[in-house]
Amino acid sequence: MFRFPSLRYLLLIGLALLAPAAHAARSILVFGDSLSAGYGIRQDAAWPSLLAKRLQEKSLDYNVVNASISGETTSGGRSRLNAALAKHSPSIVIIALGANDGLRGLPITTMRDNLTAMVDSAQKSKAKVLIVGQRLPPNYGAYAVQFHETFSDVAKARKAALVDFLLDGVATQPQLFQADNLHPTAEAQPRLLDNVWRGLEPLLK
């Protein structure tokens, strides 16, 4: 015998239909080189993975997409950023590129143009941008000065957030580097995260 559903049942169904869909976590896109890709260490020890854990611990509704590639230059990053933006629709983009440009002595003007173009693309996609700066050893002379200043110049011109130096507090401590003297150890990663966090935290609000 057919029975009509109860009033309570109908009310529950109605409330379920009216309830908003679950809110999807916003994405933070990390766009860097080997210093962000976790070269030579476990991926879960790299600073972007530690960032994901910190966000979870602080109940901040973000996921982290680490699209960093070892050996990447700003030219390589520029060529693939638009596809990453379209795929992940990030709320925040962390641009941590330039170290390989500097180590190879590539033209500063090219690096500046590439960084500017990446910031522009990210901002046009409605993402907030954090630029992570780098430094070169003093033996690079005037080039090292111009290299470091480029990050802050681009950040200022495009009103992007800035981390002055990813390896702050690490670069002067040889024991925090792997045998190649270029890539930080797993023990150094929490310090890298703290450096990035200072620039990132205001963007999370």
C-alpha positions in Angstrom: 0.0 0.0 0.0 1.4 3.4 -1.0 2.0 5.8 1.9 2.5 9.5 1.5 5.8 10.8 3.0 5.6 12.4 6.4 5.7 16.1 6.8 9.0 15.8 8.8 10.5 13.9 5.8 9.4 16.6 3.4 10.8 19.3 5.6 14.2 17.6 5.8 14.4 17.2 2.0 13.5 20.8 1.6 16.2 22.0 3.9 18.8 19.8 2.1 17.8 21.4 -1.2 18.1 24.8 0.2 21.5 24.3 2.0 24.4 25.9 0.2 27.0 23.7 -1.5 30.1 22.9 0.4 32.7 25.7 0.0 35.7 24.6 -2.0 39.1 25.5 -0.5 40.9 28.3 -2.2 44.2 27.5 -3.9 47.7 28.9 -3.3 49.9 28.3 -6.4 53.6 28.1 -5.7 55.5 28.8 -8.9 59.2 28.3 -8.3 62.4 26.4 -9.1 64.4 23.7 -7.2 64.4 25.8 -4.0 60.6 25.3 -3.9 60.4 21.9 -5.6 62.1 20.2 -2.8 65.2 19.1 -4.7 67.2 16.4 -2.9 64.8 16.0 0.0 61.5 14.3 0.6 58.6 16.2 -1.0 56.7 16.2 2.3 59.6 18.0 3.9 59.8 20.9 1.3 58.5 24.3 2.5 55.4 24.2 0.2 54.3 21.0 1.9 55.0 22.5 5.3 52.9 25.5 4.3 50.0 23.2 3.5 50.3 21.7 7.0 50.5 25.1 8.7 47.4 26.3 6.9 45.5 23.2 8.0 46.7 23.6 11.6 45.5 27.2 11.6 42.1 26.1 10.0 42.7 28.3 7.0 40.7 27.1 4.0 43.4 26.9 1.4 45.1 24.1 -0.4 48.6 24.4 -1.9 49.5 23.6 -5.5 53.2 23.3 -5.9 54.0 23.8 -9.6 57.7 24.4 -9.0 60.2 22.8 -11.4 63.9 22.3 -10.8 66.1 24.4 -13.1 63.2 26.7 -14.0 64.0 30.3 -15.1 61.7 33.2 -15.3 61.4 32.7 -19.0 60.2 29.1 -18.5 57.8 30.2 -15.8 56.4 32.9 -17.9 55.7 30.4 -20.7 53.7 28.0 -18.5 52.0 30.3 -16.0 48.8 31.0 -18.0 48.0 27.3 -18.3 48.5 26.9 -14.5 46.3 29.8 -13.8 43.6 28.4 -16.0 43.9 24.9 -14.5 44.0 25.9 -10.8 42.3 29.3 -10.5 44.4 30.2 -7.5 43.5 32.9 -5.1 47.2 33.6 -4.4 50.2 33.1 -6.6 53.7 32.8 -5.0 56.3 33.6 -7.6 59.6 32.2 -6.4 61.7 32.4 -9.6 64.8 34.1 -10.7 67.6 32.2 -8.9 68.5 30.3 -12.1 68.5 33.5 -14.1 71.0 35.0 -11.7 73.3 31.9 -11.5 73.4 31.8 -15.3 74.1 35.5 -15.6 71.0 36.1 -17.8 70.1 39.7 -18.6 68.4 41.6 -15.8 66.1 43.3 -18.2 64.8 39.9 -19.4 64.2 38.7 -15.8 62.4 42.0 -15.0 60.1 41.7 -18.0 59.3 38.1 -17.2 58.5 38.7 -13.6 56.4 41.7 -14.6 54.5 39.7 -17.1 53.8 36.9 -14.6 52.6 39.3 -12.0 50.3 40.9 -14.6 48.9 37.6 -15.7 48.2 36.5 -12.1 46.6 39.8 -11.2 44.4 39.7 -14.3 43.1 36.3 -13.1 42.1 38.1 -9.8 44.9 36.4 -7.8 46.9 38.1 -5.1 50.7 37.9 -5.8 53.6 37.4 -3.5 57.1 37.8 -5.1 59.9 35.9 -3.3 63.2 37.6 -3.8 66.7 36.1 -4.1 70.3 37.2 -3.7 73.6 36.3 -5.4 77.0 35.9 -3.8 79.0 39.2 -3.6 81.5 38.0 -6.3 78.8 38.7 -8.9 79.5 42.4 -8.3 77.2 45.0 -9.6 75.1 42.4 -11.3 74.2 40.9 -7.9 72.9 44.3 -6.7 70.8 44.9 -9.8 69.5 41.3 -9.5 68.3 41.7 -6.0 66.8 45.1 -6.5 64.7 43.8 -9.5 62.4 41.8 -7.2 61.5 44.8 -5.1 61.2 47.0 -8.1 58.7 44.8 -9.8 56.7 44.3 -6.5 56.5 48.0 -6.0 55.6 48.8 -9.6 52.8 46.2 -9.6 51.7 46.6 -6.0 52.5 43.0 -5.2 53.6 41.6 -1.8 57.3 40.8 -1.4 59.6 38.5 0.5 63.0 40.1 0.4 65.1 36.9 0.5 63.9 33.3 0.5 67.1 32.1 2.1 67.3 34.7 4.9 68.8 33.1 8.0 69.9 30.1 5.9 72.3 31.4 3.3 75.1 32.0 5.8 74.9 28.6 7.5 76.7 26.0 5.4 75.4 23.1 7.6 71.9 23.9 6.3 72.8 23.1 2.7 73.2 19.8 0.8 76.5 18.7 -0.6 76.1 20.8 -3.7 76.1 24.0 -1.5 73.1 25.3 -3.4 70.0 23.5 -2.1 68.8 23.7 1.5 68.4 20.6 3.6 65.2 19.3 5.1 66.3 21.0 8.3 66.3 24.4 6.6 62.8 24.1 5.2 60.9 25.5 8.3 63.1 28.6 8.1 62.2 29.0 4.4 58.5 28.7 5.3 58.8 31.3 8.0 60.4 33.7 5.5 57.6 33.1 3.0 54.9 33.2 5.8 55.8 36.8 6.7 54.8 38.0 3.2 52.0 35.5 2.8 50.0 35.9 6.0 48.6 39.3 5.3 47.3 38.0 1.9 45.3 35.3 3.7 42.9 37.7 5.3 
